[in-house]
Amino acid sequence: MIQINSSVQVATAGEALIDFIAHADGRFEPCLGGAVYNLTRAIARQGVGTLYLNPMSRDRFGRRLAQGLLSDGVRLAVPEAVVEVTSLAVVNVNEQGHPDYAFYREGVADRATSAAALTQACDAMDHLSLVCTGALALSPDDAAVYLPWLAAQRQAGRTVVIDANLRPSVMPDLGAYRRHVLAALQYADVIKASDEDLLCLNLPGDDALAQAQHLLQGSRASVMALTLGGEGAMLLTRQGQVFTARELEPIVVVDTVGAGDCFLAGLVVAMLAQKLPADWGSGKVSGEVARQLLSSAVASASLCVMRRGCVPPTRAEVLARLAQFPCSFAG
């Protein structure tokens, strides 16, 4: 079992599911997954006390998901299993290693919660300073669960981190989905998105940077982290600073499942290590702080893509990679 800081500093809310990953021979391999589930494990494996807020099913898959979190040192806000079944996703990975998804999420365990339950669990944690959500939690169908909870976390003074991580293929009304995602991002102090997410949101701008700047300036967040696949990542601040980082050494990509989740985990862990306030991007951010944040995030993602499925790195692995292969940085 991973040894972590016993004081819970981070709480996560969102999907935990089983990914059935398609193989060329027609087989489907069941793997523990879900963006928020992956993020939760990834933060805990880097040594941060982490609380997962959503319930787990009593079925076989739910027991596996719960054990995966517990093995990584995550605390469960709802340790008792519920009768609802586990969410499922069918994942096809293309030749470039990029996944596409089909989800089965009606009457499932991770959605069997409420804003009041999430808020009560957070209020019971004395040292909680940061909360994370995103991905399928940004479905309009779950607005009554997550939006009041996010509002309560901002009011409590906790840093709110939201990963856009859009899933347009499973949203029947794309226009309503876009509008809801943009509304949910108004609760964020820190936004994380990919260049693909920005395209899906149909934002104005000739390139990903311009689209990201538009999204950030239209929100209440002070910082945005933008991932660019093999081109690295950017960190944008409300004051207008733009920092960039990328790997210098070529990486053999096995697949990209969980890469964005591990990137965000590396960012969150570095933010906590720096003891940054919720609005830390509102003023001038030093280049050294930005370098440490982006380097931690990029290295975490790189270690993930070199492995099959989402196998988040430990903090020791991230630091070892940074020592051996420092990222290029500008800003």
C-alpha positions in Angstrom: 0.0 0.0 0.0 1.2 3.5 -0.9 2.2 5.6 2.1 0.6 9.0 2.0 0.2 12.1 4.2 -2.5 11.0 6.7 -4.1 14.5 6.6 -6.6 14.8 3.7 -5.6 17.9 1.6 -7.5 17.1 -1.6 -11.1 15.8 -2.2 -12.2 14.6 -5.6 -15.7 14.1 -7.0 -16.8 12.4 -10.2 -16.9 9.1 -12.1 -15.3 5.8 -11.2 -15.9 3.1 -13.8 -14.6 0.1 -15.6 -13.0 0.7 -19.0 -13.5 -2.3 -21.4 -10.6 -1.7 -23.7 -10.9 -3.2 -27.1 -8.1 -5.3 -28.5 -7.3 -6.1 -32.2 -8.4 -9.8 -31.7 -11.9 -8.7 -30.5 -11.3 -9.2 -26.8 -12.3 -6.5 -24.3 -10.0 -6.1 -21.3 -11.7 -4.7 -18.1 -9.5 -1.9 -16.5 -10.1 0.4 -13.6 -10.9 3.8 -14.9 -12.8 7.1 -15.2 -11.1 10.4 -15.4 -11.8 11.5 -11.8 -10.9 8.0 -10.5 -7.6 8.1 -12.3 -6.9 11.6 -11.0 -7.7 10.5 -7.5 -5.2 7.6 -7.6 -2.6 9.8 -9.4 -2.7 12.4 -6.6 -2.5 9.9 -3.8 0.3 8.0 -5.4 2.3 11.2 -5.3 2.0 11.3 -1.6 -0.9 13.6 -1.0 -3.8 12.8 1.4 -6.8 12.4 -0.8 -10.5 11.8 -0.2 -12.8 10.3 -2.9 -16.3 11.5 -2.4 -18.6 9.3 -4.6 -20.1 6.0 -3.6 -18.9 2.6 -5.0 -21.0 -0.4 -6.0 -21.2 -3.6 -4.0 -20.8 -5.5 -7.3 -17.6 -7.2 -8.3 -16.4 -4.2 -10.3 -17.2 -1.8 -7.5 -15.2 -3.8 -5.1 -12.2 -3.7 -7.5 -12.5 0.0 -7.9 -12.7 0.5 -4.1 -9.7 -1.7 -3.5 -7.7 0.2 -6.2 -8.2 3.4 -4.3 -7.5 1.9 -0.9 -4.3 0.3 -2.2 -3.1 3.7 -3.2 -3.9 5.2 0.2 -7.1 7.1 -0.8 -9.7 7.6 1.9 -13.3 6.8 0.9 -16.0 9.3 2.0 -18.5 6.5 1.5 -16.9 3.3 2.7 -20.1 1.3 2.6 -20.9 -0.2 -0.8 -24.2 0.8 -2.4 -26.7 -1.4 -4.4 -26.4 0.6 -7.6 -24.2 -1.0 -10.3 -20.8 0.2 -11.5 -20.5 2.6 -14.5 -19.0 1.0 -17.6 -17.2 2.4 -20.7 -16.2 0.7 -23.9 -12.9 2.1 -25.1 -11.4 1.8 -28.6 -7.8 3.1 -29.0 -6.7 4.2 -32.5 -3.3 3.7 -34.1 -2.0 7.0 -32.5 -3.0 5.7 -29.0 -6.0 8.0 -28.6 -9.1 6.6 -27.0 -12.7 7.1 -27.8 -15.5 6.1 -25.4 -19.1 4.8 -25.2 -20.5 5.1 -21.6 -23.2 3.2 -19.7 -24.2 5.4 -16.8 -27.8 5.1 -15.9 -28.7 4.1 -12.3 -25.0 3.7 -11.4 -23.1 3.9 -8.1 -20.9 6.9 -8.6 -24.0 9.0 -9.5 -25.8 7.9 -6.3 -24.9 11.0 -4.4 -26.1 14.6 -3.7 -24.6 18.1 -3.2 -25.4 17.9 0.5 -23.5 14.6 0.9 -20.5 15.9 -1.0 -20.4 19.1 1.0 -20.9 17.3 4.4 -18.0 15.0 3.6 -15.7 17.9 2.8 -16.7 19.9 5.8 -15.6 17.0 8.0 -12.0 17.3 6.8 -10.0 19.8 8.9 -7.1 20.1 6.6 -8.9 20.0 3.2 -7.6 22.9 1.0 -8.4 21.8 -2.6 -11.1 20.0 -4.5 -11.1 18.6 -8.0 -13.8 17.5 -10.4 -14.5 17.5 -14.1 -15.1 15.1 -17.1 -18.4 13.3 -16.7 -19.3 15.3 -13.6 -19.8 18.2 -16.0 -22.9 16.5 -17.6 -25.9 18.8 -17.4 -27.8 15.8 -15.9 -25.7 16.1 -12.8 -25.9 19.9 -12.4 -27.9 19.7 -9.2 -25.2 17.6 -7.6 -22.0 19.3 -8.5 -22.8 23.0 -9.0 -24.1 23.6 -5.4 -21.1 21.6 -4.0 -18.7 23.7 -6.1 -20.3 26.9 -4.8 -19.9 25.7 -1.2 -16.3 24.8 -1.7 -15.5 28.3 -3.1 -17.4 29.9 -0.2 -15.3 27.8 2.2 -12.1 29.2 0.7 -10.9 26.0 -0.8 -9.1 26.0 -4.2 -11.4 24.6 -6.8 -9.8 22.8 -9.8 -11.9 21.7 -12.7 -10.8 19.6 -15.6 -12.9 20.3 -18.7 -12.0 16.9 -20.2 -15.0 16.9 -22.5 -16.9 13.8 -23.6 -19.1 15.1 -26.5 -19.8 11.7 -28.0 -22.0 10.7 -25.1 -23.9 14.0 -24.7 -27.2 14.0 -26.8 -27.4 17.8 -26.9 -24.0 19.2 -27.6 -25.1 22.9 -27.4 -26.6 22.3 -23.9 -23.5 20.4 -22.9 -21.2 23.3 -24.0 -23.2 25.8 -22.1 -23.2 23.8 -19.0 -19.5 23.1 -19.1 -18.9 26.9 -19.4 -21.2 27.5 -16.5 -19.5 24.9 -14.3 -16.1 26.4 -15.1 -17.2 29.7 -13.5 -16.7 28.0 -10.1 -13.0 27.1 -10.9 -10.0 28.8 -9.5 -7.8 26.6 -11.8 -9.0 25.3 -15.1 -7.4 22.4 -17.0 -8.2 21.7 -20.6 -6.7 20.2 -23.7 -6.5 21.7 -27.2 -9.2 19.2 -28.2 -11.5 20.3 -25.4 -11.2 23.9 -26.6 -12.2 22.9 -30.1 -15.2 21.0 -28.7 -16.3 24.1 -26.8 -16.3 26.0 -30.1 -14.4 29.0 -28.7 -13.3 32.0 -30.8 -9.6 32.2 -31.6 -7.2 31.2 -34.4 -5.2 28.7 -32.3 -5.4 26.8 -28.9 -3.6 29.7 -27.1 -6.1 32.3 -28.2 -9.0 30.0 -27.4 -7.5 29.3 -23.9 -7.1 33.0 -23.3 -10.7 33.6 -24.3 -11.9 30.9 -21.9 -9.8 32.1 -19.0 -10.7 35.8 -19.4 -14.4 34.8 -19.6 -14.2 32.9 -16.3 -13.5 33.7 -12.7 -10.4 31.4 -12.6 -6.9 32.9 -12.1 -5.0 30.2 -13.9 -5.5 27.8 -16.8 -3.4 24.8 -17.7 -3.5 23.8 -21.4 -2.3 20.5 -22.6 -1.1 20.2 -26.2 -0.4 16.4 -26.6 3.1 15.8 -27.9 3.7 19.6 -28.0 3.8 19.9 -24.2 1.7 22.2 -22.2 1.1 25.9 -21.3 0.2 27.7 -18.1 -1.8 30.9 -18.5 -2.5 33.5 -15.8 -5.3 36.1 -15.5 -2.6 38.7 -15.5 -1.6 37.6 -19.0 1.5 35.6 -18.4 2.1 32.5 -20.6 4.5 29.8 -19.7 5.3 26.7 -21.8 7.0 23.4 -21.1 7.6 20.2 -23.1 9.8 17.1 -23.0 13.1 17.4 -24.7 13.6 13.6 -25.2 11.3 11.6 -27.6 8.8 9.4 -25.8 7.5 6.0 -26.9 3.8 6.3 -26.5 2.0 3.1 -25.6 -1.3 4.8 -25.2 -2.7 8.1 -23.8 -5.3 6.7 -21.5 -5.1 8.7 -18.3 -2.4 11.1 -19.5 -4.5 14.2 -18.8 -5.4 12.9 -15.4 -1.8 12.3 -14.5 -0.8 15.7 -15.8 -3.4 17.4 -13.6 -2.2 15.3 -10.6 1.3 16.5 -11.1 0.1 20.1 -11.3 -2.0 19.8 -8.1 0.8 18.1 -6.1 3.2 20.9 -7.1 0.6 23.6 -6.2 0.2 22.1 -2.8 4.0 21.8 -2.3 4.2 25.5 -3.2 1.4 26.3 -0.7 -0.3 28.6 -3.3 -3.5 30.4 -2.4 -6.7 29.9 -4.4 -6.2 33.0 -6.5 -2.4 32.6 -7.1 -2.6 33.5 -10.8 -4.2 36.8 -10.2 -0.9 38.5 -9.5 2.5 38.0 -11.1 3.6 34.4 -11.0 7.4 33.8 -10.8 9.0 31.8 -13.6 10.5 29.4 -11.1 7.1 28.5 -9.6 5.6 28.1 -13.1 8.5 25.9 -14.1 8.1 23.6 -11.1 4.3 23.3 -11.7 4.5 22.6 -15.4 7.6 20.3 -15.1 5.8 18.2 -12.5 2.7 18.0 -14.6 4.4 17.1 -17.9 6.7 14.5 -16.3 3.7 12.9 -14.6 1.9 12.6 -18.0 5.0 11.3 -19.8 5.4 8.5 -17.4 1.7 7.6 -17.9 1.8 7.4 -21.7 4.8 5.1 -21.6 2.6 2.5 -19.8 -0.4 0.6 -21.0 -3.6 2.0 -19.5 -3.6 4.5 -16.7 -0.8 3.5 -14.2 -0.1 6.7 -12.3 3.5 7.4 -11.3 4.7 7.9 -7.7 6.3 11.1 -6.7 9.7 9.4 -6.6 9.3 8.4 -10.2 8.3 11.9 -11.2 11.3 13.4 -9.5 13.6 10.8 -10.9 12.4 11.6 -14.4 12.8 15.3 -13.9 16.4 14.7 -12.7 17.2 12.6 -15.7 15.2 14.4 -18.4 14.5 18.0 -17.5 11.7 19.7 -19.4 12.4 22.6 -21.7 10.7 25.7 -20.3 9.9 29.2 -21.5 8.0 32.2 -20.1 
